């Protein structure tokens, strides 16, 4: 039993870290895929510091890549994890596949935005990102999280005619599993302010889809195996009573951090 408790305690912090952008890999996650970039072991906790900090302390504001608004924006230009490394190159107007790994389901939906910055030292702004809300082939911009852990692939269409030596691709997950009320006093699970998660990747888009630019510090990486298989972990440990107690404690910690 002690061994089981230790195993649960060892892995649950990772499992309940919630989600990350893995392809193209986010700035905080590149190290997991062969890039010689700074390691962020909390790369799937880019949630604006948690619900309380985002909505109570910072009035709903958040860094465009998930950093707490009132703290250093380490995932934006000038920050520790924003190295300017281009992780993918695409052709203008092409269809691309973006992958997100969810380690704790919170419902809600994903959105993806694009900002042509063309300067790794210049932060992307939300206003710039909002100009290019990417859509799926069905014309919808929202991809609804199905309610299960795993890796989800979203097919998106890049804007025709948009090229950049360095674009910031933003993933935003507006969760929907908390009870709240909106401005019209409609109250329900998923209504009103919810916890949000973000991720930012640096990509390039050209007219041909091949490199036409010179990128300082571009590195070629290859995916590494993930030492933690989340699906296997769930099968092994979620039936244990101690699991649900620890899960509750960690969820409370994430809410109030």
N, C-alpha and C positions, 0 to 999 in steps of 0.2 A: 504493500500500500504506500509506504514512504517513497519507494521508487516511482510509483505512478504519480504521486503528488509532485515530486521533483520534476518529472518529465513535463507535466502539465504546466508547472510554474516556469520552467525553462522556456517553453515554446509559446505560451499563450500571449506573451507581450508582443511577439512577432505576428501571431495569427490575428490578434485584435488590433493591429495597427491600421487595418482597414483597406488601403488601396494605393496602387502606384501605376504610373504610366511607364510601360516597359518597351513599347515599340511604336515610334522611335523612342529610345530610352530617355527619360527625363534627366535633367541636370544632376539631380541627387542620386540617380540610379545608374549612371553610366559605368561606374566602377564594377557593377555586377556583370557587365557584358564585355569585359576585356579592355576597357579604357583606363588609362593611367590618370585618373581624376580623383579628387578628394572623396573619401568614403563618408557617406551619410547612412548610418545604420537605422535611422528613423525616417527613411525615404518614403515610407508609406503612411506617414503621419503628417503630411503637409496639409493641415486642416486649420490654418489661420490661428493656431494656438488653442483650438478647441472652441466649442460653442459659446461658453461663457465669455472667454476673452474676446472673441469676434463680435458677439452681439451685445454684450453688456459693457465691457471695458472699452471696445473700439467702435461701438455704434454700427456694427455690420461691416466695417471696412476690413480689407485684407490685402496683402501683397498679391500681385498678379500671378505669382508662382506658389502661393500658399504660405508664405511667411507671415507671422503675426504682424499686424500693421504697426504696432508700437515698438517693434524690435528690429534688429538688423535684418535686412532683406538679403540673406545669404544665397538665395536662388535667383537673384536678379543681377544684371550687369554690375560688376564691381564687387560682387559677393563671392564667398568662398567656392561655391559650386558652379558658378557661371563662368566657365573657362572659355567659352566661345567655340567649343569643339562642335563641328558639324557632324551629326550622326547619321543623316540620310540625305540623299539627293534625289529630286523628283523632276518631272516634266510638267510645265504649266498645263493646267486643265486636266491632268490625269487623275485616275482613281487610285487611291492609296488605302492601305489597310493599317489601322491604328489598333494597338492592343493594350488593354488595361487589365491588370491583375487585381482582383478583389479578394481580400482575405477575411473580411467580415461584412456581410450583406447589410446595407442600410436603405435599400430601395432607392427611390428617386431616379435621377436621370443624369446622363453625361452630355456635355456640350464641348465642342472643339472650335477654337478660334485661331486666327493667323495674323501676325503682324510683320510686315517687311521692315526690319530695322536697319540691316546692312551695316551695322557697327556693333561688334561684340561688347564695346565699352559703354554703349548707350542702352539704358533700360527700355523695355517695351512698356507702353502705357495701355491701360484698359480701353481707352478711347480708340487707340489704333487697332487693338485686337477686335473690338466690337464691329469694326468696319468689314471684317471678313469672318462671319459666322459660317462655318463649314456645314454642308448638308450631305445627307446620305443619298443614295440613288433614288429613294422613294420621295425625295424632296423634303424630308423631315430633318430638323436640326437636332432634335432630342433623341437620344438613345436611352431607353428605359432599362434600368438595371433589373434583371429578371428575378432577383431575390435568392440568389445562390452564390456561394463562393466559386471562384474559378477565374480563368482568363477569357476575356471577351474581345472579339475582333469586330471592329466597326469599319465599314467601308465608307469612305468619304470622297468627295470630289473637290479637287483644288480649283480655285478661281481661274478661269481662262484669261491668259494674258498677264497674270501676276508672276513676276520673276524676282528673285532676291539672292544676294550672296549669303545673306544670313536672315532667315525668318525665325520668329519665335512661334512655335506651335504650343498653344495652351489647352490643357485638358481641365475641365471643371466638372466636378461631381457634386450636384446639389442633392443631398440625401433627402429621404422622405419617410423616416421611420419614427419621428418624434411628434407628440401631440402639441399643437400650437394654434394660434389664431392669426388670421390675416387682417389687413387694414379695414376690411368690410365686416369684421367681427364673425367671420365664418371660422369655426373651430373644428379641427379634425386631425388625424394622424397624417402628417405631410403638409399641413397648412402652415402659412406664415414662415418666419425664419427657421432655417434648418442648418445643421452642420454641413460644412462644405470642404471638399478636398480639391487640391490642384496639383498640376505637374506641368513643367515647361521643357520642351525640347528645342534644340537648335538644328534647323534644316536649311537646305539650299534648294531653290527652284530655278530651272533654266528653260530655255526654249527647246532644248534637245533632251534634257534629262541626264546629261553627263556633265562632268565638272568643266566649267568654262572659267572658273574663278580661282584665285589663289587665296587659300585660307590659312592664316597663321595658326599653328598648333593643331591642325586636323590630325586625328589619329584613327587608325583602322582597328576596330575591335571585333572580337568574335564572342558570341554568347557563351557563358559558362553555365554549368549545371547548377541548379538551385539546391542547396543542401537541405532545404526544408520543403517537403511535399505536403502542401496544406491539406489536400484531399485525404492522404494517408493519415495525417495527424487526426483529422476529424473522426475517421473510422475507428482509430485506436482509443481515443480518449473522451469523446463527447458523451458516452454512456455513463461515465463516472459521476456520482453526485458532487464530488469536490470540484469538478470542472465548472459546473454552473455557478457555484459560489464564487470562484475566482473570476469567472467571466463577468459577474455582476460588479465585483470590486474594480476590475480594470475598466469597465464601461463608465463607472462613476468617476474614476480618476481622469479618463479622457474628457468627460463632460466639464469637469471643474478645473482642469489644468490651465 
